[in-house]
Amino acid sequence: MSSHFFTLLYRFIFVAIITIALIILDHRTSYFDWSRSALSNINTPFNTVLTVPVQLGTFFEEYWPNETLRQRVDSLEFENQRLLAKVQKYDALEVEKNRLLVLFSVSQSRGDAVTKMARIIRTELQGPYDQRIVINHGARDSVVLAQPVIDANGVIGQVSKIANNHSVVTVITDASHATPVEVLRNGLRAVARGTGRSEVLDIPFLSFQADIEVGDVLVTSGLGEVFPAGYPVAEIMGIERIAGEPFLVVGARPFAEMDKIKNILLLDQPLLLRSARPPKEPKISEDIAPTPGPAAAEPASAPSSLQAVPEQQ
């Protein structure tokens, strides 16, 4: 072997011995901790540079997705919006169902009148103080003039016009409408007059000595034979005594929310239904012969559709 080979061999053995000695020394002592820390600080910039490609790849994958993924995200967002809109519709249907259940319970709880349900299709405004609504029931549904209308909260109004497939209801807050009422607490009779505003009723012609208080509940009195007695109408909200005026100024808030109702109940009053039918011609017994004379003449004030029964001489 050449001398060059032995020289390399000696160097390798020397380096190996030095290396093993340093390893043993580092393992058993702490003399080289400072050098290890210094070398780590020197290597930090190199490690950072080496991780830059990996970080760039992750960034582009997260914030610059491919076109297919973008389309998928857009599709999911659209589907989410559609489902949210459907949920909102279901919420509205749930509220409407609860309203109808309340109306149904009201119609079942009243034994003095048979009710039918109708839906409000629009409002009818002919003047600044008009408060009228149009319902989807008309003559074909046996609706008659002056038929009372209520909802789950109280009295709404009465039918004022009839067509074949719809009717117009004048609500109690219309300026031309007046409802006979009484105070539930003591039976004091009064009239609830419309003001043209959906939230206020006027209670006129009450003297200073009238027994009425804020918070009193007004119900239908049954006078006028249109509204059955006992249906809630309004609550007294304010009483004012003005010097020099002969009557109190009394305001009431209707129980029915005129600007929010969607479904109503029509009350079938037997008296109204009888008056809506054409009167029957009275029968004259054949064994009683009519005698001409003043008593047999038809009174001038009798309606033309009725015939007077002649008296027997």
Summary of the structure (lengths in Angstrom):
residues: 313
radius of gyration: 46.4
end to end distance: 173.8
largest distance: 174.2
contacts: 785
relative contact order: 0.10
helix: 36%
strand: 22%
